[in-house]
Amino acid sequence: MHAWTLTAPFQSELIDIPEPTLGSEDVLVEVHYIGLCGSDLNTYRGLNPMVTYPRIPGHEVSGTVLSKGEGVPERIAIGARVTVSPYSHCGLCPACRQGRFNCCEFNETLGVQRDGALTRRFAIPYTKLYTSAILTPEELALVEPLSVGYHASNRARITEMDTVLVIGAGTVGIGAIAAAERKGATVIVSDVDERKLASARAFGATHVINSARVDALEEIRQLTDGEGVSVAIEAVGLPATYRLAVEAVCFAGRVTYIGYSKKEVSYDTKDFVRKELDIMGSRNALRELPAVIRMLEQRQRPFTDLISRVYPFAEAAQAFHDWDANPAAFAKILIDVSR
């Protein structure tokens, strides 16, 4: 069975791997689409510290149930269209003991700490499956990355009384924007790409700021009568945007970080104490996948417009090459494994 693997930075190879074997509580999934995200690009570039080579990428998955072990419940039907939660958890660490399995100390995400699903078929415990008879395979491949942004909105405890700044309008940022809008908040979005800002409006942003053209902090102050936003969600991972989140949030505000900064971040820490900020990390997704599936099933927002290009399975290496050469040209890449 064929799979794509990254053998070293900027090196990919189509290999043969054994057919998966099923445990009693496993499901065999035939893969339809794999979405690529920023962590995959960093893996390709050799910048992902959680990855060792060789590594089969792929954690944004849609597929169909082909077969299942004897311990899988009847509600998981053969032929069901599915997406998956790509995270593992140990059940014993402090995070797991609190029920926060998404940030398990020993988590292994598909395509990151363990081989992923950029292959024809793979086996996974049935407890990691989420089904929808309504969503298309393309839509199901968007569920996991949108759930990461949705989780950040839950971490930030957003309500209809909040004004929320989302920094970065990639797919994860769109998940945060859509979730904040669903919760009734007023949403401001900052990005450097006009196309992404237009997309942010389509997913619920009330105001957009091109931080490459204007002073984002000054714009935010004008939009909030000088108070600042009540919530800032950072979905970029740069020192400047890490600082902007703290500077832009109001007194007694909340800051949630999704993006990993590749460089150390320095702060004037007096704002942490003076504003008495709640500063939180947000990792992966917890219980948000069903909510995101319901959101997509309502078809109130053009989520498939996030898909910039679909590459056939045979051209997965070209997809990584093209994305690396011109990252601004892509919001979301899908690999059509069924072709």
Buried (B, 14 or more C-beta within 10 A) or exposed (E): EEBBBBEEBEBBEEBEBEEBEBEEBBBBBBBBBBBBBBBBBBBBBBEBEBBEEBBBBBBBBBBBBBBBBEEBEEEBEEEBBBBBBBBBBEEEBEBBEEEBBBBBEEBBBBBBBBBBBBBBBBBBBBEBBBBBEBBBBBBBBBBBBBBBBBBBBBBBBBEEEBBBBBBBBBBBBBBBBBBBBBBEBBBBBBBBBEEBBBBBBBBBBBBBBBBEEEEBBEBBBEBBEEBBBBBBBBBBBBBEBBBBBBBBBBEEBBBBBBBBBEEEBEEEEEBEEEBEBBBBEBBBBBBBBEBBBEBBEEEEBEBBBBBBEBBEBEBBBEBBBBBEEEEEEBBBBBBBBBE
